[in-house]
Amino acid sequence: MRKLVFLFLLMPFLIIAQDNDSFLLTLSEITVKPGHDAQFIAGVKAWKDCYLKNEGNDKWNIWKRVQGEGSVYTITGRMANWAEMDEQGDEAGKACRMLAVNLIMPHVKSSHYNIARFIPNTSRSAAFSADTEVVWVANFKTKNSRDFRECVNEISSVMETTEGDNRGYWYAVMGGSPEVADYFVSIPYKNFAELDVERDGVWKVYENEHGKEKTDALRDKFRASVSKDWSYMYTLNKKLSN
């Protein structure tokens, strides 16, 4: 699918298993033209069928955003290192290129491509479960990255001690346009019903361990380090993923 993502970048209109090692996550956010959702899905399915028929071995996940304006999909893939960017593409991707041009791209309004690095020391150590169908992604634009990282490290340490593991997977975005987040955390759920399970928020967990005064001070430091934050939920389309 990385070959398909790169193909999007060349046009004029312009989760995967996890472990404790750092890696690069590729994210291509695609906004579909109004009324073209069914055609877009059919095009991606045709491209996937062609890719698998030609014995392509790339892996990817396709997520649909739940909230917000328009129909938005995010394709996520994984690279072990930057050297993979030098690859010219496999034969399966080349064989299916025109399907993407003819069946997918006419239905795409815009696309936005980013790369993020996984941060293992503040993230959930358990592997990304294969039965995950929903993720809650919180994005942060920072004005003091050092203070932000210190706060996240402090909270993550307490979560690991009290609950045995962190709740989400943290990433640092590598470059990008001014409106792109600097960091984001992805919290997995098996389904929407898991969102109904009541549990203390991370600040309450921290307060139970360190008291209100220290919690308020850390929360103030965290808020001062962030210039903007926003979040969305996404659902996994297993039929289009590989």
C-alpha positions as MATLAB code, in Angstrom:
seq = 'MRKLVFLFLLMPFLIIAQDNDSFLLTLSEITVKPGHDAQFIAGVKAWKDCYLKNEGNDKWNIWKRVQGEGSVYTITGRMANWAEMDEQGDEAGKACRMLAVNLIMPHVKSSHYNIARFIPNTSRSAAFSADTEVVWVANFKTKNSRDFRECVNEISSVMETTEGDNRGYWYAVMGGSPEVADYFVSIPYKNFAELDVERDGVWKVYENEHGKEKTDALRDKFRASVSKDWSYMYTLNKKLSN';
ca = [
       0.000    0.000    0.000;
       2.979    2.326    0.431;
       3.280    2.163   -3.357;
      -0.333    3.313   -3.631;
       0.336    6.122   -1.151;
       3.347    7.301   -3.157;
       1.226    7.198   -6.290;
      -1.195    9.647   -4.676;
       1.694   12.040   -4.054;
       2.740   11.986   -7.706;
      -0.684   12.956   -9.020;
      -1.527   16.591   -9.805;
      -4.546   16.828   -7.480;
      -2.676   17.062   -4.681;
      -2.424   -1.054   12.034;
      -0.371   -3.382   11.641;
       1.497   -5.359   14.302;
       3.464   -3.413   16.868;
       6.410   -4.113   19.145;
       8.674   -2.177   21.487;
      11.094   -1.028   18.778;
      10.824    2.393   17.219;
       9.627    2.466   13.624;
       8.156    4.895   11.105;
       4.407    5.052   10.568;
       3.184    6.358    7.206;
      -0.174    8.118    7.159;
      -2.033    9.178    4.054;
      -5.241   11.075    4.857;
      -7.633   11.020    1.915;
     -10.777   13.137    1.644;
     -13.286   11.625   -0.766;
     -15.428   13.796   -3.009;
     -19.027   14.204   -1.783;
     -21.193   11.383   -3.067;
     -18.211    9.326   -4.255;
     -17.734    7.110   -1.191;
     -19.032    3.910   -2.773;
     -16.944    4.426   -5.911;
     -13.819    5.108   -3.849;
     -14.308    1.927   -1.807;
     -14.893   -0.122   -4.953;
     -11.728    1.322   -6.498;
      -9.578    0.507   -3.467;
     -11.045   -3.016   -3.369;
     -10.185   -3.525   -7.053;
      -6.637   -2.263   -6.440;
      -6.227   -4.573   -3.438;
      -7.512   -7.593   -5.392;
      -5.053   -6.816   -8.178;
      -2.181   -6.309   -5.738;
      -2.791   -9.623   -3.984;
      -3.292  -11.441   -7.290;
       0.155  -10.194   -8.315;
       1.609  -11.497   -5.026;
       2.319   -8.123   -3.453;
       3.532   -8.361    0.136;
       2.976   -4.877    1.576;
       0.732   -4.550    4.662;
      -1.586   -1.658    5.488;
      -4.674   -0.606    7.448;
      -7.440    1.677    6.183;
      -9.368    3.653    8.794;
     -12.468    5.813    8.298;
     -12.846    8.932   10.430;
     -16.052    8.992   12.458;
     -16.478   12.706   13.216;
     -15.828   15.875   11.270;
     -16.654   17.200    7.834;
     -16.744   14.975    4.789;
     -15.723   11.378    4.197;
     -12.111   10.964    5.322;
      -9.930    7.849    5.270;
      -6.438    7.339    6.633;
      -4.147    4.667    5.190;
      -1.459    3.606    7.653;
       1.644    1.590    6.871;
       4.936    0.828    8.532;
       8.603    1.278    7.626;
      11.507   -0.052    9.659;
      13.730    2.870    8.627;
      14.100    5.786    6.227;
      15.971    3.624    3.712;
      12.681    2.082    2.664;
      11.804    5.446    1.102;
      14.480    4.730   -1.522;
      12.675    1.647   -2.789;
      11.254    1.982   -6.282;
       8.167   -0.133   -5.663;
       7.408   -3.797   -6.153;
       6.168   -5.436   -9.332;
       2.661   -5.897   -7.911;
       2.340   -2.174   -7.266;
       3.532   -1.380  -10.774;
       1.111   -3.880  -12.307;
      -1.864   -2.283  -10.533;
      -0.868    1.362  -10.967;
      -3.472    2.228  -13.606;
      -6.282    0.839  -11.449;
      -5.411    3.465   -8.856;
      -5.281    6.169  -11.535;
      -8.590    5.205  -13.142;
     -10.690    3.802  -10.295;
      -9.524    5.577   -7.133;
      -8.116    8.992   -7.926;
     -11.161   10.385   -9.792;
     -13.086   10.085   -6.509;
     -10.474   11.770   -4.288;
     -10.930   15.411   -3.339;
      -7.565   15.822   -1.599;
      -4.827   13.876    0.163;
      -2.342   14.687    2.895;
       0.733   12.564    3.606;
       2.704   12.410    6.851;
       5.301   10.241    8.574;
       5.528    9.708   12.340;
       8.008    7.894   14.565;
       6.750    5.511   17.229;
       7.799    6.415   20.802;
       8.114    3.093   22.648;
       9.120    4.329   26.114;
       5.819    6.187   26.684;
       3.588    3.785   24.778;
       1.577    0.692   25.502;
       3.932   -2.290   25.446;
       1.269   -4.828   24.509;
       1.049   -5.514   20.789;
      -1.678   -3.802   18.792;
      -4.485   -6.344   19.031;
      -5.774   -7.938   15.836;
      -9.366   -7.524   17.061;
      -9.083   -3.720   17.347;
     -11.790   -2.040   15.279;
     -11.840    1.468   16.789;
      -9.066    3.899   17.723;
      -9.304    7.250   19.474;
      -6.538    9.522   18.235;
      -5.619   12.671   20.191;
      -3.373   15.189   18.397;
      -1.172   17.844   19.991;
       0.493   20.905   18.516;
       3.167   22.005   20.985;
       4.909   25.270   21.776;
       7.353   23.680   24.221;
       8.256   20.176   23.092;
      10.612   19.486   25.993;
       7.996   20.298   28.652;
       5.390   18.318   26.723;
       7.591   15.228   26.566;
       8.457   15.545   30.252;
       4.762   15.619   31.173;
       3.915   12.663   28.938;
       6.852   10.699   30.384;
       5.681   11.438   33.928;
       2.087   10.425   33.284;
       3.110    7.324   31.318;
       5.339    6.180   34.164;
       2.459    6.378   36.630;
       0.075    4.578   34.261;
       2.574    1.762   33.781;
       3.038    1.430   37.543;
      -0.641    1.545   38.488;
      -2.261   -0.302   35.550;
       0.644   -2.445   34.363;
       0.801   -0.759   30.956;
       0.031    2.486   29.167;
      -3.307    2.933   27.426;
      -2.158    4.216   24.044;
       0.589    4.309   21.421;
       2.510    7.590   21.132;
       4.048    9.019   17.952;
       6.152   12.065   17.055;
       5.359   13.523   13.637;
       8.373   13.943   11.363;
       8.016   17.363    9.726;
       4.918   18.384    7.803;
       2.862   21.514    7.200;
       2.242   24.112    9.940;
      -1.218   22.777   10.810;
      -0.032   19.200   11.350;
       0.235   17.862   14.899;
       3.648   17.467   16.524;
       2.576   14.422   18.548;
      -0.395   12.108   18.691;
      -1.531    9.153   20.768;
      -3.714    6.324   19.458;
      -5.866    4.490   22.011;
      -7.270    1.156   20.749;
     -10.700   -0.334   21.434;
     -12.204   -3.632   20.299;
     -15.461   -1.852   19.465;
     -17.545    1.205   20.356;
     -19.081   -0.633   23.327;
     -15.701   -0.489   25.078;
     -16.048    3.285   25.160;
     -18.970    2.823   27.576;
     -16.707    1.200   30.163;
     -16.179    3.732   32.938;
     -12.660    4.160   34.280;
     -10.653    6.990   35.788;
      -8.961    9.382   33.393;
      -5.184    9.580   33.396;
      -5.169   12.770   35.472;
      -7.317   11.117   38.145;
      -4.996    8.092   38.181;
      -2.038   10.438   38.603;
      -3.818   12.346   41.381;
      -4.529    9.136   43.259;
      -0.789    8.458   43.289;
       0.664   11.934   43.837;
      -2.091   14.123   45.244;
      -3.979   17.123   43.923;
      -1.254   19.739   44.319;
       1.330   17.886   42.225;
      -1.323   16.899   39.684;
      -2.478   20.494   39.236;
       1.115   21.641   38.745;
       1.791   18.965   36.126;
      -1.512   19.662   34.363;
      -0.693   23.376   34.204;
       2.741   22.592   32.760;
       1.169   20.288   30.192;
      -1.443   22.844   29.129;
       1.208   25.562   28.843;
       3.264   23.341   26.519;
       0.358   22.790   24.088;
      -0.846   25.397   21.616;
      -3.630   23.302   20.091;
      -5.179   19.873   20.519;
      -7.923   17.911   18.784;
      -9.119   14.326   18.504;
     -11.070   11.961   16.257;
     -12.296    8.390   16.370;
     -11.574    6.030   13.489;
     -13.040    2.660   12.506;
     -11.008   -0.020   10.762;
     -12.171   -1.220    7.351;
     -10.889   -4.788    7.443;
     -12.039   -5.591    3.900;
      -9.849   -2.861    2.437;
      -6.896   -3.473    4.774;
      -4.251   -6.138    4.348;
];
